[in-house]
Amino acid sequence: MASKFLQLYGYDLLLGSIAAFYVFMVPYTKVEESFNIQYDHLEFPGVVPRTFIVRSALGCIILYTLSFLRIQVRNKFGHQVEAFFVIFTAIQFHLLFYCSRALPNILAMGVGDSFLRSNFYILTYSITTNALTFHPYGLLELLDINLAYGHWLKGNFYTTLNYLVFATTIFRCDVVLLLCPLGLEFLLTKSISFWRALKCCTVTTLLCIGLTVLVDSIMWKRILWPEFEVFWFNSVLNRSSEWGTHSIHWYFTSALPRSLLAAYPLFMLGVLLDRRLLPLVLPALSFVVLYSKLPHKELRFIISSVPIFNLSAAVAASRIYNNRKKSFWKFLNLIMLGLLLISLGCTIITFMASYENYPSGHALKELHQIGESFLSLYLIGMHTHNFSYICLIYHFVYPF
């Protein structure tokens, strides 16, 4: 029974344990991470408005979507590729660290089908029946990128487009840079019908716009579609560059090497070794290339491409491992093992740096502990009528 449980959920427990460790060790948030959860958003609104969402269980939901993607990787490429996919994900820092952070990029990656389950009815569009229907379980499946990848591997192309449309409309307008290359690939490979896809995506877009305008207009107290304002601010006005710029090659020379680590050289090798990977990697690669045109760059902007690159790297690692007894492949296997160890060391160093990257959080924690100590002394003094406790508090507050 125990072995069966580990066989089914062992990988999820591994990734979940690492993500939970990051949450408990670094529980604080920085300004970008608070935009979707803060309650003083009207007084401190940030540069552009963001949609409101509850942070609770966000990490678990992201891990659920990764689990769904992992299962599709296993079904399409086998158990060994699945194992390497999990290994690469586990030894990389950024994906599991960010998965519990309420950043729009992470919300777009995977909010899961359980996030907004409620008892109200929602209007959805059915491709199979070509009709609008009501479902009594809230939003049955929120459309996000990890689930889009999983359905892509399953061959559910229209569902893939719907997930990406949802993520684009509500959480990150820049997901359109992934949606367009992927949709074009589906059309060129005749995986979808143009008119059927247009009808499906149009209805989904209108429903999503209605949802986000309804919720966020109430929260922001004005008629608002947040991601349209983000698009206008970043793309039309190009004002995101006011918050810093990087060179056009920065994603490929800095962000991806730091986020992928050992998987960075291996994902390129995987494309050469398995022709099935090119149609999967090309849209993700196009997404990063198109995003490189925006002057303001951050690693989290392209983090949604990491799972696909990890898949390609896992295929390459599996091929190297299977051929490790041959002379040339044995050499590659030694290099791969060295890269994995180096990646693990880099992740540990990055975690230690991130742990120290929230000084205000540590300061507030210390302040609260001091305040609790003062309060305890004051209550003891008042209860026992002992004047020495009051003097002790006075000495701490006014040492001079």
Disulfide bonds with the S-S distance in Angstrom:
none
